[in-house]
Amino acid sequence: MPEQIDVLHVDDDPSVLDLTEAYLERELEDVAVTAVTEPSAALDELDGGRFDCIVSDYDMPEMDGLEFFERVCEIDCSAPFMLYTGKGSEEIASQALNAGVTGYFQKGGPEQLRRLANRVHQAVDEHRTKELADRYSTVIEALGYPVYVVDETGTFEFVNEPFAELTGYDVEEIVGSKPGLIKGDDAVSESEDRLGTILSSSSPDIQRFRVDIEPKEGEPIPCRDHMAALPYEGECFDGSVGILRDVSDEVERREELETKTRALDEAPVGITVSDPDRPDNPMVYVNDRFVDMTGYGREESIGVNCRFLQGPDTDEESVSELRRAVEAEESTSVELLNYRKDGSEFWNRVSIAPIRDGDGRTTEWVGFQEDITAFKEREEALRRQNERLDSFAGIVSHDLRNPLNVAQGRVDLAQMDADDDDEHLDAAADALDRIESIVEHTLTLAREGETVGDTEPVSIAGVMANSWETVDTGNAELAVETDRDVSADPDRLRNLFENLLRNAAEHAGPDVTVRVGDLDDGFYVADDGPGIPESVADDLFEAGQTDTEGNTGFGLAIVHEIAMAHGWTVAATESAAGGARFEFRGVEREHPPMAES
């Protein structure tokens, strides 16, 4: 049904009002006429309601038609205004049109009345169309979407400012050009095919599709085009209209999501996601590594709780820890003995963490499953090896040292009873002393080298000074050029320094100068002796490597083991004076060093 047209007609002649109303009602399908004889009454009507069109006489007692028009504009100047008067003249018509009235008609017979009715209908239709267009334009501009209109020849007829901003061209550059200005050939063909689909009687009126816009400068911009045909009747196609949406962020998020999904699928550890909002918190995602590790396919794993991997020898205490963390909505990590689909056992390091939404509510649980079977086997082998090492150390310490002490005591008694020096007894005593030194260093490697006690802030200068006092260094000199504190086991660090000092004294002679200083990430110990012999340079830290007669070759091996036990690295190089320099790096410092050397 057509929308009703409300007309306000003012004329000081009631008969004209009645006749005009009759013609308007006959010529217009749905019209309601409000007739008044005085302009002031008409203004009151305008204050109380809205009219689609106003028809006014010109020559009236209170004010003329143009004065009435001015008063109407003070209230609402948007509705069409028709001046319908019997006092016609070119001067009045000119004044009326210059003032902005919609139409000017001289009163007359039926033909003039029919013309008036037709003009009222036309003016109202144009006004309503303009209002609707303005309303939609306001909405479109408020949304800020790029809008375009392409005519039937495929030429841009209209683009708005957001469209120009998107493409980097001025509006004047785009209007009158072809879409190829901002699209590649494939994109142009795609748009033409989509438009053809719209024009097909059996297809949707709107097509939504991806298109890359090629701006004046820069990389192509991914957009989504919402295209429709302009309204037309019959075979006369008038063109198309479209709205573009920049979906760069959407594409970027999708690519990021795809990257993260691939990362999850291809991760070297098993990854699961479970849904706590569903009964029994079942898994809703498992990655490829989980399938490979457990032997269970996705269809067997999704929808069930991950406890199905547990078996008769799974530690209940670890399972309870997992259950406690889930109930408390906290992260945790445990080691579990799990079972594959074929029944074989494997050790699984399971780490779980809650995934929370913006309100802090746990929406999913993510689990990381790492097969640590090989690690556990190495750990068990190391435990057995350490047990054997402890047993060996016990044998060396007790069962070997006792007869060694007896032999040393007997040789000492024999030397005291001998009248003169006995070269055989002296050689035997030297051999027994060497055996004792080997035993002592072997025990150090076995019991003290590979492990350290609790670490604490330790002064390098202080520990080195204590070590200097306990080692026979002859006339050697010590130069300490650091005030750094490091995190270390003080007993093991002193053992490290003592072995370095003995090494310097034995290889560089009694007049050696030992220097201790800072590195960026550690410290060094250097001397001014003859340096490191090429014969032992490659295997310097191997046990038993020495070029000095009577030396066991264990000293630097012990230094290496103590450094490694602290998590440090040690390297041997040449000092500035041409001697040996040992650099320790990866050392955790407690405060900044005094100076860099």
GUKOL-198217 format. One record per residue (C-alpha): x, y, z. Coordinates in steps of 0.05 Angstrom, whole numbers, padded with zeros to 5 digits, always signed. Layout:
BEGIN
XYZ
...
This chain:
BEGIN
+00000+00000+00000
+00026+00070-00018
+00042+00115+00041
-00010+00169+00055
+00004+00240+00033
-00014+00293+00085
-00027+00361+00053
-00038+00428+00088
-00078+00476+00044
-00088+00549+00064
-00134+00597+00025
-00181+00651+00048
-00235+00625+00001
-00270+00563+00029
-00297+00544-00039
-00227+00539-00067
-00207+00496-00009
-00265+00448-00020
-00254+00443-00095
-00179+00432-00088
-00189+00378-00035
-00238+00342-00080
-00189+00341-00138
-00131+00320-00094
-00171+00262-00066
-00192+00241-00136
-00124+00246-00169
-00081+00219-00112
-00090+00148-00087
-00082+00161-00012
-00085+00234+00011
-00109+00271+00073
-00121+00346+00065
-00122+00395+00123
-00156+00459+00098
-00151+00526+00135
-00172+00597+00115
-00121+00636+00155
-00044+00633+00153
-00040+00639+00229
-00084+00577+00236
-00039+00541+00185
+00022+00558+00227
-00012+00529+00288
-00025+00465+00248
+00049+00462+00230
+00069+00469+00302
+00025+00410+00321
+00043+00361+00266
+00083+00344+00204
+00057+00352+00132
+00085+00322+00068
+00066+00383+00026
+00039+00454+00037
-00006+00489-00015
-00017+00564-00004
-00055+00621-00036
-00015+00685-00049
-00064+00742-00035
-00091+00733+00036
-00113+00785+00089
-00063+00769+00144
-00001+00760+00101
+00015+00742+00029
+00038+00674+00007
+00112+00691+00006
+00108+00721+00076
+00073+00657+00098
+00129+00616+00065
+00181+00654+00105
+00142+00639+00170
+00137+00566+00150
+00212+00562+00139
+00223+00586+00210
+00185+00523+00233
+00205+00471+00181
+00230+00486+00111
+00239+00414+00089
+00168+00399+00062
+00151+00419-00010
+00114+00486-00015
+00066+00502-00073
+00043+00573-00086
-00027+00567-00117
-00056+00635-00132
-00105+00671-00177
-00063+00734-00176
-00010+00710-00223
+00046+00750-00253
+00116+00738-00277
+00142+00782-00221
+00108+00741-00167
+00130+00676-00199
+00202+00700-00201
+00200+00722-00129
+00169+00656-00108
+00220+00613-00144
+00278+00656-00120
+00252+00649-00049
+00256+00573-00055
+00184+00550-00063
+00177+00483-00097
+00124+00502-00148
+00083+00561-00173
+00013+00551-00204
-00041+00599-00225
-00111+00580-00205
-00155+00555-00261
-00202+00500-00283
-00198+00424-00278
-00134+00420-00319
-00097+00465-00271
-00123+00427-00211
-00100+00361-00242
-00031+00393-00255
-00029+00415-00182
-00046+00346-00157
+00006+00314-00203
+00059+00364-00179
+00042+00351-00106
+00050+00277-00117
+00116+00286-00154
+00144+00335-00103
+00126+00290-00044
+00156+00229-00078
+00221+00268-00092
+00223+00294-00021
+00212+00226+00009
+00265+00196-00036
+00314+00250-00017
+00299+00240+00057
+00310+00165+00050
+00374+00176+00011
+00399+00226+00063
+00382+00178+00118
+00419+00121+00085
+00477+00167+00067
+00482+00188+00140
+00483+00115+00162
+00535+00097+00110
+00579+00156+00127
+00572+00140+00201
+00595+00069+00188
+00654+00096+00150
+00653+00041+00097
+00680+00055+00027
+00621+00060-00021
+00621+00060-00097
+00572+00063-00155
+00590+00036-00223
+00545+00054-00282
+00520+00007-00336
+00584+00018-00377
+00629-00005-00320
+00653+00064-00302
+00657+00093-00232
+00599+00142-00225
+00607+00156-00150
+00655+00140-00093
+00656+00169-00023
+00715+00196+00016
+00728+00131+00055
+00734+00096-00013
+00784+00148-00036
+00824+00142+00029
+00826+00066+00021
+00854+00069-00049
+00899+00129-00041
+00868+00165-00102
+00828+00229-00101
+00753+00223-00114
+00763+00261-00179
+00815+00211-00202
+00768+00152-00191
+00702+00179-00217
+00700+00168-00292
+00753+00114-00291
+00745+00038-00298
+00752-00011-00239
+00819-00033-00269
+00848+00029-00237
+00845-00005-00169
+00838-00079-00187
+00879-00130-00224
+00851-00166-00285
+00829-00227-00245
+00793-00184-00194
+00757-00145-00249
+00734-00211-00281
+00711-00237-00213
+00669-00174-00202
+00638-00179-00271
+00620-00252-00260
+00590-00236-00192
+00548-00180-00223
+00524-00228-00277
+00503-00276-00222
+00463-00220-00188
+00427-00203-00253
+00407-00275-00261
+00334-00282-00239
+00348-00344-00197
+00407-00317-00158
+00412-00275-00094
+00407-00199-00100
+00473-00188-00064
+00542-00220-00074
+00595-00220-00020
+00666-00239-00042
+00739-00226-00028
+00776-00177-00071
+00846-00147-00068
+00846-00071-00078
+00910-00044-00109
+00921+00025-00079
+00959+00081-00112
+01018+00064-00067
+01035+00004-00025
+01015-00069-00023
+00947-00096-00043
+00893-00088+00010
+00849-00150+00023
+00775-00128+00024
+00706-00159+00024
+00660-00131-00029
+00584-00128-00017
+00555-00117-00087
+00484-00105-00111
+00451-00080-00175
+00420-00011-00176
+00343-00015-00180
+00319-00017-00251
+00257-00037-00290
+00253-00082-00350
+00317-00094-00389
+00348-00026-00373
+00406-00042-00326
+00431+00021-00292
+00494-00004-00258
+00516-00031-00191
+00531-00007-00121
+00579-00036-00071
+00608-00029-00001
+00680-00050+00014
+00707-00073+00080
+00781-00074+00094
+00793-00144+00122
+00869-00138+00131
+00863-00149+00206
+00816-00207+00195
+00863-00238+00144
+00922-00226+00191
+00884-00259+00249
+00865-00317+00206
+00937-00327+00182
+00961-00321+00254
+00909-00372+00276
+00930-00419+00220
+01003-00410+00239
+00987-00425+00312
+00945-00485+00292
+01002-00512+00249
+01050-00499+00306
+01006-00539+00353
+00996-00595+00302
+01070-00600+00286
+01098-00587+00356
+01150-00638+00380
+01110-00651+00444
+01040-00678+00451
+00988-00623+00460
+00917-00631+00483
+00860-00583+00498
+00801-00604+00542
+00734-00571+00557
+00717-00565+00632
+00646-00543+00615
+00630-00612+00589
+00621-00673+00634
+00688-00704+00656
+00730-00650+00623
+00740-00688+00556
+00794-00672+00505
+00770-00631+00446
+00837-00627+00410
+00899-00670+00404
+00958-00657+00359
+00998-00704+00314
+01053-00717+00365
+01001-00740+00416
+00974-00790+00365
+01045-00815+00349
+01065-00819+00422
+01004-00856+00448
+00982-00896+00387
+00910-00871+00396
+00879-00836+00336
+00842-00769+00341
+00774-00802+00337
+00793-00847+00396
+00820-00790+00438
+00772-00732+00427
+00712-00734+00473
+00745-00773+00530
+00786-00754+00590
+00862-00764+00582
+00864-00810+00643
+00852-00868+00594
+00928-00869+00586
+00937-00891+00658
+00948-00963+00679
+00962-01010+00737
+01031-00982+00754
+01014-00908+00746
+01033-00870+00809
+00970-00849+00845
+01006-00792+00880
+01021-00759+00814
+00950-00770+00790
+00925-00737+00855
+00969-00677+00841
+00938-00668+00773
+00868-00674+00803
+00886-00623+00857
+00911-00573+00805
+00848-00579+00763
+00804-00569+00823
+00845-00508+00844
+00850-00484+00771
+00926-00480+00777
+00983-00501+00731
+01025-00562+00750
+01073-00614+00720
+01082-00687+00739
+01116-00749+00713
+01069-00808+00699
+01079-00879+00676
+01028-00883+00619
+01008-00938+00571
+01003-00936+00495
+00946-00967+00455
+00988-01030+00445
+00997-01036+00521
+01071-01016+00523
+01094-00969+00578
+01124-00900+00569
+01143-00845+00617
+01103-00782+00605
+01119-00712+00633
+01049-00681+00636
+01043-00606+00645
+00974-00574+00649
+00951-00501+00652
+00883-00467+00652
+00862-00421+00594
+00821-00363+00619
+00774-00313+00585
+00773-00238+00596
+00733-00248+00660
+00784-00297+00689
+00739-00358+00680
+00773-00423+00659
+00746-00441+00591
+00796-00495+00570
+00854-00534+00596
+00917-00543+00555
+00962-00602+00567
+01033-00616+00544
+01055-00689+00541
+01129-00705+00532
+01155-00775+00525
+01214-00777+00574
+01224-00853+00573
+01296-00846+00546
+01311-00793+00599
+01284-00838+00654
+01325-00896+00628
+01388-00853+00628
+01370-00828+00697
+01364-00899+00723
+01429-00918+00689
+01463-00858+00720
+01436-00877+00788
+01465-00947+00781
+01531-00918+00756
+01534-00871+00816
+01521-00930+00862
+01579-00967+00830
+01621-00903+00835
+01606-00896+00908
+01624-00969+00918
+01689-00959+00880
+01705-00897+00922
+01692-00937+00985
+01740-00991+00962
+01793-00941+00943
+01784-00902+01007
+01783-00961+01055
+01806-01026+01025
+01863-00996+00985
+01885-00940+01032
+01894-00987+01092
+01947-01032+01059
+01977-00970+01027
+01986-00939+01096
+02016-01004+01121
+02065-01006+01064
+02085-00933+01075
+02095-00947+01149
+02139-01008+01136
+02182-00971+01086
+02190-00914+01135
+02213-00963+01190
+02260-00996+01142
+02290-00929+01123
+02301-00911+01197
+02335-00978+01211
+02381-00972+01150
+02450-00945+01165
+02455-00909+01099
+02406-00884+01047
+02377-00943+01010
+02360-00925+00939
+02310-00982+00934
+02273-00959+00996
+02274-00887+00972
+02244-00908+00905
+02192-00950+00941
+02173-00891+00986
+02166-00844+00925
+02123-00896+00890
+02078-00903+00951
+02071-00827+00956
+02051-00824+00883
+01999-00879+00895
+01971-00839+00953
+01966-00777+00909
+01930-00816+00855
+01881-00844+00907
+01868-00775+00935
+01854-00744+00867
+01812-00803+00844
+01768-00795+00906
+01762-00720+00891
+01738-00735+00821
+01691-00789+00844
+01659-00753+00902
+01669-00678+00894
+01677-00661+00821
+01610-00674+00789
+01565-00645+00843
+01563-00580+00882
+01529-00564+00947
+01484-00504+00960
+01509-00442+00924
+01515-00375+00956
+01547-00307+00941
+01622-00319+00944
+01679-00268+00938
+01729-00291+00885
+01783-00250+00918
+01769-00280+00986
+01767-00352+00963
+01830-00343+00921
+01867-00313+00981
+01847-00373+01024
+01870-00421+00970
+01936-00385+00963
+01951-00397+01037
+01939-00472+01032
+01983-00485+00970
+02059-00486+00971
+02072-00432+00919
+02144-00415+00938
+02163-00345+00916
+02102-00337+00870
+02060-00273+00871
+01985-00265+00868
+01950-00205+00834
+01874-00202+00845
+01840-00152+00799
+01767-00165+00816
+01718-00151+00872
+01663-00193+00840
+01618-00239+00880
+01593-00301+00844
+01541-00353+00860
+01582-00416+00877
+01595-00472+00926
+01652-00441+00966
+01686-00508+00982
+01686-00531+00909
+01709-00462+00885
+01768-00465+00934
+01785-00535+00908
+01783-00507+00837
+01831-00450+00854
+01878-00495+00893
+01887-00541+00833
+01899-00481+00787
+01952-00453+00835
+01987-00521+00841
+01986-00527+00765
+02018-00458+00759
+02071-00472+00811
+02089-00539+00780
+02091-00516+00708
+02113-00443+00713
+02164-00448+00769
+02170-00417+00839
+02173-00345+00815
+02108-00346+00775
+02057-00289+00780
+01984-00311+00781
+01932-00259+00760
+01856-00263+00772
+01809-00216+00734
+01740-00205+00706
+01707-00225+00640
+01640-00201+00613
+01606-00264+00638
+01657-00294+00686
+01729-00291+00708
+01798-00315+00689
+01861-00342+00723
+01926-00330+00685
+02001-00337+00697
+02065-00313+00664
+02097-00381+00656
+02118-00418+00593
+02046-00431+00571
+02010-00495+00552
+02052-00548+00516
+02026-00568+00448
+02032-00642+00468
+01975-00637+00518
+01936-00577+00491
+01881-00618+00458
+01869-00663+00518
+01886-00614+00573
+01826-00629+00617
+01828-00704+00610
+01848-00743+00673
+01921-00765+00672
+01944-00713+00621
+02010-00680+00642
+02079-00665+00616
+02110-00660+00685
+02145-00720+00715
+02113-00742+00780
+02048-00704+00767
+01984-00746+00768
+01950-00704+00713
+01885-00701+00754
+01888-00627+00773
+01858-00595+00711
+01808-00653+00704
+01782-00635+00773
+01779-00561+00752
+01738-00579+00692
+01690-00623+00731
+01678-00570+00785
+01665-00516+00731
+01616-00561+00694
+01581-00578+00759
+01568-00504+00770
+01541-00497+00698
+01603-00458+00675
+01648-00469+00616
+01724-00469+00621
+01773-00457+00564
+01849-00454+00564
+01885-00401+00523
+01947-00359+00524
+01955-00302+00574
+01980-00232+00556
+02048-00251+00586
+02052-00315+00544
+02032-00362+00599
+01969-00403+00611
+01902-00369+00619
+01838-00406+00641
+01773-00371+00626
+01709-00388+00663
+01644-00364+00630
+01569-00370+00643
+01582-00350+00715
+01524-00319+00752
+01548-00254+00781
+01521-00224+00846
+01540-00151+00831
+01575-00113+00775
+01651-00123+00768
+01702-00070+00786
+01731-00065+00716
+01734-00104+00651
+01800-00137+00634
